[in-house]
Amino acid sequence: MAKTIQAIRGMNDCLPTETPLWQWVEAQIRQTLSSYGYNEIRMPIVESTPLFARAIGEVTDVVEKEMFTFNDRDDESLTLRPEGTAGCVRAGIQNGLLYNQEQRLWYMGPMFRYERPQKGRYRQFHQVGVEIFGIANPHIDAELILLTARLWKKLGVLDHVTLQLNSIGSLESRRHYRQALVAFLEQHLEVLDEDCKRRLTTNPLRILDSKNEAVQEILNDAPKLQDYLDEESRSHFAELCALLDALGIQYEVNQKLVRGLDYYNKTVFEWVTDALGAQGTICGGGRYDGLVEQLGGHATSGVGFAMGLERLVLLVQEVNPALQKSSDVDFYIVFSGENTAPVAFQLAENLRNGLPKARTLLNCSGGNFKKQFKRADKSGARVALVIGESEVENHQVVVKFLREDRPQEMISLNDVTAFLAELA
C-alpha cells in the first residue's frame, strides 16, 4: 500500500464544514469595502524577490528568515508573497494607477511565511488588504479605522477588540530616535536576549515589541519616540486623534507600537484582542508615504492595513460559538422509475432558474426511495421533492416536508417553483 501523502506543515485544508463561516466572513468584508467605494485588485502570488527586499527591508525577520524563495529555470529569484502591499504598489506602478491619481484598493488571498506554525499563525495564511494612494491627510487614516470598526460590528466582535494607535514620525526623525535608542540599549546588553541583540544592529525599533518582561522593564526608562517626532507628524497624529474622538471611536495610544516592516511612517495602528491568547493582533497597518517612490514610482502617499482571515474567523467563533453557518441544502429531489430522470433533471434546472439563491440538490446515486429519503434527511434539506412514474404521468411532484410537521402536498410541475418561493 502506497504511503499516504500529508499536507505540508503549516498549510491547512479548509473543510466543507468550515467553509460556510469563512464565506460569511468574507461576504461581510466584501460588502463593507464596497459600501465605502473601494475597488478590488488581484495580484500574482509569486513576485520577483527584490520587490520584497526593497519594500519590506533586507534586515527584517520576514526577508531574512520567513520568505519562501526559489530560483526558476532562468535562474531568476522568485518569492511566494509574504504580504500584499509591495505587490499592490508594484501593480499600481506597472499599470499606471498611481501617478496623480487617488486609488482605494483592496485584495484578498493567500500569503506565505516560513515560521513555526501555531494556532492563528500558519505558513500559508489568508489576508485581506486595503491600500489607499494619493491622499496625504489624516482624514483617510480615520476612514480606514471607521471602516474596520464597522466591520467588527457586523461580525459581532467589536466589544472584544481594542484599537491601538501611534505615530512613528518621518524616516528622518526615526533615524535620530534609532540612534538614541541603540545608545541606551547598549548600556543594558546583559538584559537583552539573543533576539534583541540581533535586532540591535538590524531593526532596533522592533525591540520595543519584545515579549521579554526584563527587556520591557528597562524600556520604561528608554528614550521615547514621541520626543523625536517632527512637527508635521505631530500635527497629523493630533488631527487624527481629534477626528476619532469626535466620531466616538475609542483607542489607546501605545508608544511602543512600531509595526514590523520598514516602510511605515507617521500613523501606525493595530486592532488587538485578548480572546485568542498570544496571537492577539487581528488587523494592523499605517502610512507608507515613501514606498511608491522607493519601488520606482513617482512620489505618492499611501496608507493601508491587512487583516488575517484565520485569526478573524477564530475570533468570530470564540466570541459567538452559537453562530453556525450551514451548508445545508433547501430542496432535495428524489426520483425512481421509468422516464423519471429527465423530469427530475428539468425540475432541478427550473428551480435553479427561478430560485437562484436556493440550494437544490438532485439525487444522482440511484437507490430506492427509502435510501434516497435518508440522503435527503442527511443533507439537511427542508423539503424533498418526489418524482415517480405516476407523478410523471400526471405532470406533478410530491412536496414532502422534512423539518416541519405538516402533510405532504401534490403540486403541478408548472406551479412548484412559485409554491416553493412562498416558503422562503
DRENDRENFI-562151 format. One line per field, with one value per residue (C-alpha): x, y, z; residue in one letter; residue number from 1. Coordinates in Angstrom, 2 decimals. Layout:
X = [X_...]
Y = [Y_...]
Z = [Z_...]
resn = [A_...]
resi = [NUM_...]
//
This chain:
X = [0.00_1.42_2.39_-0.27_0.84_0.09_-0.40_2.73_3.15_1.51_-0.58_-4.09_-7.21_-10.45_-13.11_-16.73_-17.94_-15.73_-16.14_-19.67_-18.35_-15.37_-17.70_-19.92_-16.98_-15.61_-19.05_-19.23_-15.78_-16.64_-19.92_-18.26_-15.45_-17.93_-20.06_-17.02_-16.41_-13.22_-12.24_-10.78_-7.36_-5.89_-2.13_0.05_1.10_4.67_6.79_10.42_12.39_13.97_10.47_10.14_13.77_13.41_9.94_9.99_13.69_16.53_17.23_13.66_12.67_10.38_13.16_15.92_14.10_10.50_10.23_9.63_12.19_13.36_15.08_13.12_14.51_16.01_17.78_15.65_14.92_11.18_9.26_5.80_4.33_4.74_2.46_0.37_1.36_4.56_2.80_-0.07_2.36_4.22_0.93_-0.09_3.19_3.32_-0.25_-0.24_-2.74_-0.90_0.63_-1.51_-4.44_-6.37_-6.95_-8.82_-7.94_-8.42_-7.40_-7.93_-5.86_-3.10_0.26_3.27_5.80_8.15_7.67_6.75_3.05_0.73_-2.91_-3.65_-0.19_0.42_2.87_0.09_-2.39_-5.01_-5.18_-7.46_-5.50_-6.63_-4.30_-5.07_-2.86_-2.74_-4.35_-1.90_-4.17_-5.28_-8.90_-8.20_-6.44_-9.64_-11.78_-9.75_-10.27_-14.00_-14.25_-12.67_-14.83_-17.94_-16.73_-16.10_-19.66_-21.09_-19.07_-20.13_-16.60_-16.47_-16.71_-13.76_-11.17_-9.15_-7.66_-4.05_-2.55_0.87_2.89_6.39_7.19_9.20_12.11_14.49_13.04_13.02_16.70_17.54_15.43_17.05_20.47_19.29_17.57_20.63_22.88_20.54_20.21_23.98_24.17_21.92_23.31_23.25_19.43_18.87_18.09_19.70_16.83_17.03_20.83_20.42_17.81_20.05_22.12_19.38_16.00_16.26_12.75_11.36_12.91_10.08_7.79_9.76_7.75_10.66_9.48_13.01_13.55_10.20_11.19_14.34_12.45_10.39_13.46_14.40_14.11_10.55_9.85_7.32_10.15_11.81_8.79_8.89_6.25_4.35_3.94_2.80_0.19_-1.01_-1.44_-3.17_-5.70_-6.36_-6.96_-9.26_-11.31_-11.62_-12.65_-15.36_-16.63_-16.72_-14.04_-12.24_-8.49_-5.33_-2.08_0.63_4.03_5.74_3.70_6.04_4.80_7.22_8.01_10.44_8.17_5.82_5.85_3.56_0.35_0.53_-2.35_-3.42_-6.70_-5.90_-7.88_-7.22_-9.65_-7.09_-4.15_-0.73_-1.97_-3.80_-3.42_-6.24_-5.59_-2.67_-1.49_-0.48_1.02_3.85_4.27_7.73_7.13_5.89_8.96_11.17_9.88_10.50_7.28_6.59_6.33_2.83_1.36_0.00_-1.84_-3.42_-3.95_-4.04_-6.13_-5.55_-8.63_-7.64_-7.47_-10.61_-12.59_-11.19_-12.27_-15.80_-16.05_-14.59_-16.89_-20.03_-19.90_-23.65_-23.10_-23.45_-23.17_-24.65_-24.09_-27.47_-29.48_-33.02_-34.59_-33.61_-35.06_-35.60_-36.81_-37.24_-38.92_-39.10_-38.75_-38.39_-34.75_-35.35_-38.27_-36.22_-33.29_-35.56_-37.25_-33.87_-32.84_-36.19_-35.74_-32.18_-33.50_-36.48_-34.94_-31.22_-30.46_-31.82_-29.62_-31.14_-29.59_-30.54_-30.05_-27.69_-26.74_-29.74_-31.33_-34.88_-36.99_-36.09_-32.36_-32.93_-35.01_-32.18_-29.81_-32.31_-32.60_-28.80_-28.38_-30.36_-32.89_-36.14_-38.12_-37.89_-39.40_-40.52_-40.98_-42.20_-43.81_-47.31_-46.05_-44.51_-47.77_-49.78_-47.19_-46.97_-44.42_-44.86_-43.63_-42.58_-41.67_-38.65_-38.33_-41.97_-44.91_-47.24_-48.74_-47.11_-48.70_-49.12_-48.21_-48.31_-44.82_-45.72_-46.55_-43.85_-41.37_-43.97_-45.09_-41.55_-40.88_-43.63_-41.83_-38.78]
Y = [0.00_3.40_5.83_8.48_11.98_14.62_18.39_20.48_21.52_24.87_24.71_23.63_22.37_24.28_21.59_21.79_22.08_25.17_26.99_28.36_30.50_31.61_32.54_34.52_36.45_37.13_38.32_40.84_42.11_42.45_44.24_46.64_47.55_48.02_50.33_52.61_52.68_50.60_48.53_45.03_44.32_40.84_40.30_37.21_35.14_34.94_38.06_38.89_38.54_42.03_43.55_42.37_43.03_46.66_47.22_45.33_45.83_43.36_43.19_42.41_38.99_38.50_38.85_37.26_34.18_33.80_34.03_31.04_31.85_29.76_30.15_29.47_27.79_31.09_31.35_34.34_34.53_34.37_34.53_33.46_36.73_37.15_40.22_42.16_45.82_45.51_43.61_46.09_49.01_47.16_46.55_50.18_51.50_48.98_49.65_53.43_53.56_55.81_58.91_62.00_59.74_58.65_54.93_52.97_49.32_46.02_42.41_39.02_35.86_33.57_34.77_32.62_32.84_30.17_30.27_27.89_27.01_27.59_28.49_31.58_31.60_29.42_29.09_29.61_32.10_34.39_38.14_40.94_44.07_47.63_50.16_53.84_56.04_59.76_61.07_62.53_63.97_62.17_62.06_58.91_57.34_57.94_56.44_53.23_52.96_53.68_51.04_48.38_49.36_48.96_45.52_44.39_45.43_43.42_40.38_40.74_41.22_44.99_44.56_42.16_44.27_47.35_49.94_50.88_53.94_55.52_57.84_56.78_60.03_60.60_58.45_61.22_61.66_57.91_57.75_60.17_58.18_54.92_56.33_57.36_54.01_52.00_54.12_53.44_49.69_49.24_50.17_47.19_44.40_41.96_42.15_41.69_38.21_36.90_38.04_41.59_41.65_40.67_43.36_45.94_46.09_45.34_46.72_48.14_49.61_46.07_45.61_47.83_44.91_42.36_39.89_39.58_41.09_42.02_43.90_45.67_46.76_48.55_50.05_52.05_54.26_54.31_57.41_57.94_58.04_60.84_63.13_62.78_63.29_66.01_68.73_67.52_64.04_65.51_67.65_64.74_62.48_65.15_65.78_62.05_61.61_64.65_63.26_59.83_61.50_63.45_60.26_58.32_55.81_54.59_53.97_53.64_55.43_52.76_54.43_51.05_50.20_50.36_47.59_45.09_46.44_49.18_51.12_52.63_56.31_58.60_56.76_53.09_51.17_47.72_46.15_43.65_41.15_39.13_36.41_34.46_34.11_35.01_35.75_38.90_41.17_40.73_43.84_46.19_48.94_52.53_55.06_54.34_57.64_56.79_53.28_54.06_56.18_53.56_50.98_53.17_55.19_58.90_60.14_59.16_59.00_55.66_54.16_50.76_47.76_43.97_41.56_37.83_35.79_32.75_34.83_36.74_33.53_32.15_35.33_35.17_31.55_32.35_35.24_33.82_29.98_29.85_31.35_28.46_28.89_25.86_24.33_22.54_22.39_23.73_21.28_17.65_15.91_12.15_10.11_6.49_4.66_4.70_8.12_9.93_11.05_13.63_15.13_15.30_16.96_19.51_20.27_20.88_23.29_25.11_25.64_26.94_29.37_30.53_30.42_31.13_31.79_28.40_25.31_22.50_19.03_16.29_12.68_11.09_7.98_5.85_3.55_3.04_5.80_4.75_5.19_8.44_9.86_9.02_11.01_13.86_13.94_13.80_16.73_18.95_19.82_21.45_19.79_16.62_16.76_13.30_12.13_8.64_7.19_8.34_11.92_11.93_10.71_13.39_16.19_16.57_16.44_15.41_18.03_16.28_18.49_17.10_19.67_20.63_18.68_19.23_16.90_16.42_18.09_17.23_20.21_20.68_20.75_24.10_25.57_24.07_26.98_29.51_27.25_26.84_30.58_31.22_29.01_31.27]
Z = [0.00_-1.02_1.74_2.37_1.39_4.01_3.67_4.18_7.80_8.44_5.24_6.14_4.42_4.90_5.04_3.81_7.41_7.87_4.57_5.23_8.11_6.02_3.16_5.52_7.00_3.51_2.35_5.23_4.28_0.60_1.35_3.79_1.40_-1.44_0.71_1.11_-2.65_-2.65_-5.72_-5.78_-7.32_-7.81_-7.91_-8.54_-5.54_-6.92_-7.35_-8.04_-4.79_-4.92_-4.69_-1.09_-0.18_-1.30_0.16_3.44_4.24_3.84_7.58_8.68_10.00_7.00_4.41_6.47_7.75_6.63_2.84_0.55_-2.15_-5.11_-8.49_-11.66_-14.80_-15.93_-12.54_-11.53_-7.82_-7.12_-3.84_-2.71_-1.44_2.35_2.37_-0.12_0.00_-2.04_-4.83_-4.85_-5.20_-7.97_-9.82_-9.38_-10.79_-13.64_-14.74_-14.35_-11.50_-9.07_-10.67_-9.91_-9.01_-5.95_-5.57_-2.91_-3.50_-1.70_-2.22_-0.61_-0.85_0.45_1.80_2.73_5.55_6.80_10.57_13.37_12.94_15.87_16.41_14.34_12.70_9.66_6.77_4.26_5.64_4.14_4.33_3.31_2.48_1.80_0.16_-0.50_-2.68_-3.35_-0.13_2.36_5.07_8.26_7.10_5.12_8.12_10.07_7.31_7.39_11.13_10.80_8.08_10.28_13.27_11.10_10.01_13.60_14.48_11.58_12.63_16.27_17.64_18.28_22.07_22.01_20.19_21.11_18.77_19.46_17.78_17.49_15.30_14.32_12.52_9.37_8.25_9.31_12.80_13.24_12.28_15.11_17.55_16.45_17.32_20.79_21.41_20.37_22.62_25.55_24.91_24.57_28.25_29.10_26.91_29.83_29.90_26.17_24.88_21.69_19.50_20.86_20.43_16.79_16.26_17.92_14.74_12.21_13.32_16.87_16.93_16.91_20.37_21.61_20.69_22.72_24.81_27.25_30.57_31.65_28.39_28.75_32.24_31.08_28.15_30.67_31.06_27.37_25.17_23.89_20.18_20.71_21.87_18.46_16.20_13.56_13.75_10.66_12.16_15.48_13.75_11.58_14.60_16.69_13.92_13.53_17.27_17.38_14.50_16.13_19.39_17.57_15.94_19.20_18.23_21.34_21.13_23.17_22.31_22.51_22.27_21.79_18.70_15.69_13.30_11.79_8.33_7.35_5.02_7.62_8.64_10.66_11.66_12.67_14.22_15.32_16.38_19.14_21.21_24.34_23.24_21.17_23.54_22.14_18.62_19.60_16.54_14.04_11.91_11.52_9.23_8.82_6.44_3.98_2.13_0.72_-0.55_-4.08_-4.79_-3.15_-5.64_-8.67_-8.99_-8.59_-5.01_-3.86_-0.39_0.80_3.74_4.34_6.53_6.45_8.47_8.86_7.99_10.06_13.22_12.35_11.82_15.09_16.89_15.46_16.62_20.04_20.94_19.33_19.44_18.76_15.31_12.89_9.15_7.44_4.03_4.21_1.01_0.65_-1.77_-2.39_-5.45_-5.33_-8.28_-9.30_-12.15_-15.91_-17.59_-14.24_-14.66_-17.45_-15.50_-12.29_-14.06_-15.71_-12.39_-10.78_-13.55_-13.38_-9.62_-10.13_-12.74_-10.72_-7.21_-7.82_-4.14_-3.03_-2.83_-4.87_-4.75_-7.17_-6.10_-8.63_-6.64_-7.53_-4.96_-3.84_-2.30_1.26_0.64_-1.20_1.68_4.07_1.89_1.73_5.51_5.95_3.56_5.94_3.25_4.30_1.55_-0.52_-3.99_-5.09_-8.68_-9.52_-12.60_-11.59_-11.00_-14.48_-15.98_-14.16_-14.54_-10.77_-7.94_-4.30_-1.83_1.39_4.38_6.25_9.04_9.66_10.99_8.06_5.47_2.10_-0.89_-4.55_-6.76_-10.51_-12.06_-13.59_-10.16_-7.96_-8.29_-7.20_-4.36_-3.02_-3.37_-0.82_1.71_1.78]
resn = [M_A_K_T_I_Q_A_I_R_G_M_N_D_C_L_P_T_E_T_P_L_W_Q_W_V_E_A_Q_I_R_Q_T_L_S_S_Y_G_Y_N_E_I_R_M_P_I_V_E_S_T_P_L_F_A_R_A_I_G_E_V_T_D_V_V_E_K_E_M_F_T_F_N_D_R_D_D_E_S_L_T_L_R_P_E_G_T_A_G_C_V_R_A_G_I_Q_N_G_L_L_Y_N_Q_E_Q_R_L_W_Y_M_G_P_M_F_R_Y_E_R_P_Q_K_G_R_Y_R_Q_F_H_Q_V_G_V_E_I_F_G_I_A_N_P_H_I_D_A_E_L_I_L_L_T_A_R_L_W_K_K_L_G_V_L_D_H_V_T_L_Q_L_N_S_I_G_S_L_E_S_R_R_H_Y_R_Q_A_L_V_A_F_L_E_Q_H_L_E_V_L_D_E_D_C_K_R_R_L_T_T_N_P_L_R_I_L_D_S_K_N_E_A_V_Q_E_I_L_N_D_A_P_K_L_Q_D_Y_L_D_E_E_S_R_S_H_F_A_E_L_C_A_L_L_D_A_L_G_I_Q_Y_E_V_N_Q_K_L_V_R_G_L_D_Y_Y_N_K_T_V_F_E_W_V_T_D_A_L_G_A_Q_G_T_I_C_G_G_G_R_Y_D_G_L_V_E_Q_L_G_G_H_A_T_S_G_V_G_F_A_M_G_L_E_R_L_V_L_L_V_Q_E_V_N_P_A_L_Q_K_S_S_D_V_D_F_Y_I_V_F_S_G_E_N_T_A_P_V_A_F_Q_L_A_E_N_L_R_N_G_L_P_K_A_R_T_L_L_N_C_S_G_G_N_F_K_K_Q_F_K_R_A_D_K_S_G_A_R_V_A_L_V_I_G_E_S_E_V_E_N_H_Q_V_V_V_K_F_L_R_E_D_R_P_Q_E_M_I_S_L_N_D_V_T_A_F_L_A_E_L_A]
resi = [1_2_3_4_5_6_7_8_9_10_11_12_13_14_15_16_17_18_19_20_21_22_23_24_25_26_27_28_29_30_31_32_33_34_35_36_37_38_39_40_41_42_43_44_45_46_47_48_49_50_51_52_53_54_55_56_57_58_59_60_61_62_63_64_65_66_67_68_69_70_71_72_73_74_75_76_77_78_79_80_81_82_83_84_85_86_87_88_89_90_91_92_93_94_95_96_97_98_99_100_101_102_103_104_105_106_107_108_109_110_111_112_113_114_115_116_117_118_119_120_121_122_123_124_125_126_127_128_129_130_131_132_133_134_135_136_137_138_139_140_141_142_143_144_145_146_147_148_149_150_151_152_153_154_155_156_157_158_159_160_161_162_163_164_165_166_167_168_169_170_171_172_173_174_175_176_177_178_179_180_181_182_183_184_185_186_187_188_189_190_191_192_193_194_195_196_197_198_199_200_201_202_203_204_205_206_207_208_209_210_211_212_213_214_215_216_217_218_219_220_221_222_223_224_225_226_227_228_229_230_231_232_233_234_235_236_237_238_239_240_241_242_243_244_245_246_247_248_249_250_251_252_253_254_255_256_257_258_259_260_261_262_263_264_265_266_267_268_269_270_271_272_273_274_275_276_277_278_279_280_281_282_283_284_285_286_287_288_289_290_291_292_293_294_295_296_297_298_299_300_301_302_303_304_305_306_307_308_309_310_311_312_313_314_315_316_317_318_319_320_321_322_323_324_325_326_327_328_329_330_331_332_333_334_335_336_337_338_339_340_341_342_343_344_345_346_347_348_349_350_351_352_353_354_355_356_357_358_359_360_361_362_363_364_365_366_367_368_369_370_371_372_373_374_375_376_377_378_379_380_381_382_383_384_385_386_387_388_389_390_391_392_393_394_395_396_397_398_399_400_401_402_403_404_405_406_407_408_409_410_411_412_413_414_415_416_417_418_419_420_421_422_423_424]
//
